[in-house]
Amino acid sequence: MKTRCCCSKRYLLAFFSLLVSVGSILMSVSLSSCSSSVKSSLLLSADSLMEIYPDSALSIWESISSPQKLPRADRALYALLLTQARHKNYIALGDDSLIKTAVEYYGDKKKSVRAAKAHYYWGATYGEKGYTSFAVDEYLTAIRLMPVRDEFLAMIYDNLADCYEKDDLYDIAIEAYRQAYQILEGGSQQTYPLRGIARICLLQNKKDSALLYYQKALDYALVEQDSSLIGALYHDLAMVYNEKKDYVQADKYVSKAMIMQGEDAVNVCLSKAQIMLNLNKLDSASYFFSKNIDQLNIYGKAVCYDGMHQIAKKRGEWKIATENMDAYRVLYDSMQIMNDNEELNRLMDKHQLEEHKRLLSEHTKMLVFTLVSVFFFLMIICVFCFMWNDRKRKKRYIALQRELTQNRVDTMLLKEEEVSETNKEDLDKKRSKLTEQQIQLCISVLKTTNCYDQLEALEKATPKQLLVMRSLRKEIRSEISSAFVDVMMNLKERYPALTGDDIFYCVLSLLCCSKTVMMELMDATSDALKTRKNRIKNKMDAQIFDRVFGVDIQ
C-alpha cells in the first residue's frame, strides 16, 4: 500500500496507446492555450492517465499556463490533481497552499471522492512536514468523507496506521491496518496491510504473530508474482527469525532476499552481515558490513561500525576495534542530536495541535455563547411583542366595552324619549343609528377573541376538518352569544316572538357566515335554515330584516 502506481511500459501496445493519448491531450493543451481558460474536459482527460501514467499526467498539469484564470471548480480540480500527480511521482509537496484550494472548495461536510482526496493529500502534505497529528486529523476527515469502500479508502487507512505507528500507538495502528485489509481482502493489494500488521506485531515483541502474518503476506505475493514485494517479505521474515535467534532460518530467508533484490540492496546486505555475525562467520560478516557502507544512512553506518567493532574484538584486532568504536560514537552522538531534534519537533507538533484544538474550542464556545445570547434576545423580543400586543388588545377590548356601555345608556335614554317625543321619524333614525352602532361594536368585540379566528378556520375547512372541529361548536356558540348579548337582547325585546335559535341565526347572518358554517353551528340542514328565515321574516320589521339578511358586513 505504501508504493505508488508507477509508469509501466511492459507491453508495446500500451506504449503506443500512451503516445496517442498524451499526443491528443497535449494538442488540446496547445489549442486551449490560445483561449482564456482550460476546459473541464482537459482536466478530466488528464485525470484518466493518473493511475497508469502519473508521470505523463504530471507533465500535462505543469504545461497548463495561467491556472488562476480557470473557473473556481476547474481550479479546485486542477489543484487536487496536480498535488496527486506530484505525490505519485515522489515529488515533495512542500507548501500546502495548492491543496488548500481544493480543500476549501470541496469542504468537509458532504461525502464525495474528491473531497476525501483533497483532505487525504492535505494530510500527506502535513505528514511530509512531520506534523503527524495534523496528518491524522486530515486522514480521519478523508475516511469520513469517502462515499465508497475501495482501494483509495484502504490507502487512507494504511497511511493513517503509519502515522499511529510513528507515534508508538501500536494497538490503534494495527486496527487501521485491519480496516485496510478488510477492504482489500481477496484483491491484489491485500499483501500491504498484512505486512503492516506483521510489522506492528514484531514491534510489540509478538514474534510468532509477526511470523504468521509475514508468511500469509508472502503467500499472496507469490500468487501475484510481485518480485519486489516477495524480496521485501523474504527480508522481513529473515528479521523475525533473527529476533527469534533462529539464525539458520534467518540466513535462509535473507539469502533469498538477496537473490530477489541483488547484493546492491543495502538494507538486505546489512541484515545479512548481522546474521553472519550471529552465526560467527566473521569473514562474511565483515564483507557485508563494509560492502555498501557509503550508501547507508547514519543509523545504518552506526550498525556497521558497531558490527565491525565486534568482529575486530573477536579477532583480537584491538586497534581496528578502537577505530570502529570511535566512528560509532561519533555517529551515536549525531544520532542523539537527531533524536533530540525529532523529539523537539514532536513536542512542538503536539503543542501546535493542542493550541489548534484550544482555538477551536474557544471558537466553539464563542459560537455557542453567541447563539444562546441571540436565542435569549429573540425570546425577550418575542415576549415583549406578545405582551405589547396583549396589552393593546386589552385596551381595545376595554374601549369597546366602554362604547357598548355608552350605547346601552343611549338606548335607555332613547326609550325615555319615546314616552315624551311625538316625532316618530326622528326616533326611528336615532334607533337605527344606535342599532347599527351596537352591531358594529359587537362585531369588533368578537374580533378580539379566539372565536373569530375559529370562525375563519371553519370558513376554510374541508368536510373532514369540519368533522374534527365539531367538538368546538358549543364553545363557539357561547363566545358569539357573549359578544352579541346586547344585540340579541335588543332583538328579543323588540320582537318577543323570535326564539333563541332565531336570534342566533340573525347574529350569524350579521357576521356574514357562509351557509356551511351556519349549518354546522345551528346543526341544521339547508332547507331548515330557509324555513327559519321565512319564519323570521314574518316576525320582524322589513327594515330590520333587510339589515340582518340583506347587507354584508365587512
Number of C-alpha atoms within 10 A of each C-alpha: 21 11 9 13 15 15 14 10 13 8 8 9 9 12 13 12 11 17 12 12 17 20 12 13 18 18 12 16 19 13 11 16 15 9 9 10 17 24 15 15 11 17 19 14 16 22 22 13 19 21 16 15 22 24 18 19 27 23 16 21 22 11 14 16 14 11 17 11 12 17 13 13 13 22 21 24 22 26 20 24 26 23 26 25 25 18 18 19 19 11 11 13 21 11 12 15 11 18 27 19 19 28 23 13 15 22 17 18 10 13 17 17 17 20 24 29 28 32 29 30 27 28 29 28 24 22 20 13 14 16 21 25 21 20 25 23 17 26 29 17 20 28 23 16 22 20 15 12 13 12 17 19 25 26 24 28 27 25 24 28 30 24 21 19 19 11 13 14 14 20 14 14 25 24 14 24 27 21 18 31 25 14 20 21 15 11 12 13 20 21 26 24 30 27 24 28 25 29 24 25 21 19 14 14 14 14 18 15 17 25 22 15 21 23 19 15 23 24 15 20 22 12 9 15 11 13 14 12 21 23 23 20 24 23 27 27 25 29 26 24 22 20 14 15 14 16 21 16 18 26 23 16 22 29 22 19 28 21 11 18 19 14 17 12 14 22 16 25 26 24 24 29 29 26 26 23 22 16 16 13 14 21 13 16 26 21 15 23 27 17 17 19 19 11 13 15 10 16 13 19 22 22 21 27 23 20 25 26 25 19 21 20 15 13 12 11 13 13 12 16 22 14 15 21 19 15 17 23 15 13 19 17 11 14 15 12 12 12 12 12 12 13 12 12 14 17 12 13 17 16 12 15 17 13 12 13 12 12 12 12 12 12 12 12 12 12 12 12 12 12 12 12 12 12 12 12 12 12 12 12 12 12 12 12 12 12 12 12 12 12 12 12 14 13 12 15 18 13 13 17 15 12 15 20 14 13 18 16 12 15 18 12 11 17 14 11 13 14 8 8 12 10 10 10 9 11 16 13 11 15 16 15 12 17 19 14 15 23 22 19 21 24 20 16 22 21 14 16 15 11 19 19 13 14 17 12 14 21 16 11 16 11 11 8 12 18 11 11 15 13 10 13 14 10 11 17 16 11 16 22 18 14 21 21 14 20 21 20 13 16 19 16 11 12 15 12 14 17 12 11 11 19 19 20 23 21 23 20 20 20 21 17 19 13 15 17 19 20 17 17 20 18 13 12 13 13 10 12 18 11 11 14 16 10 13 20 15 11 13 17 13 11 10 14 17 12 17 20 17 12 12 12 14 8
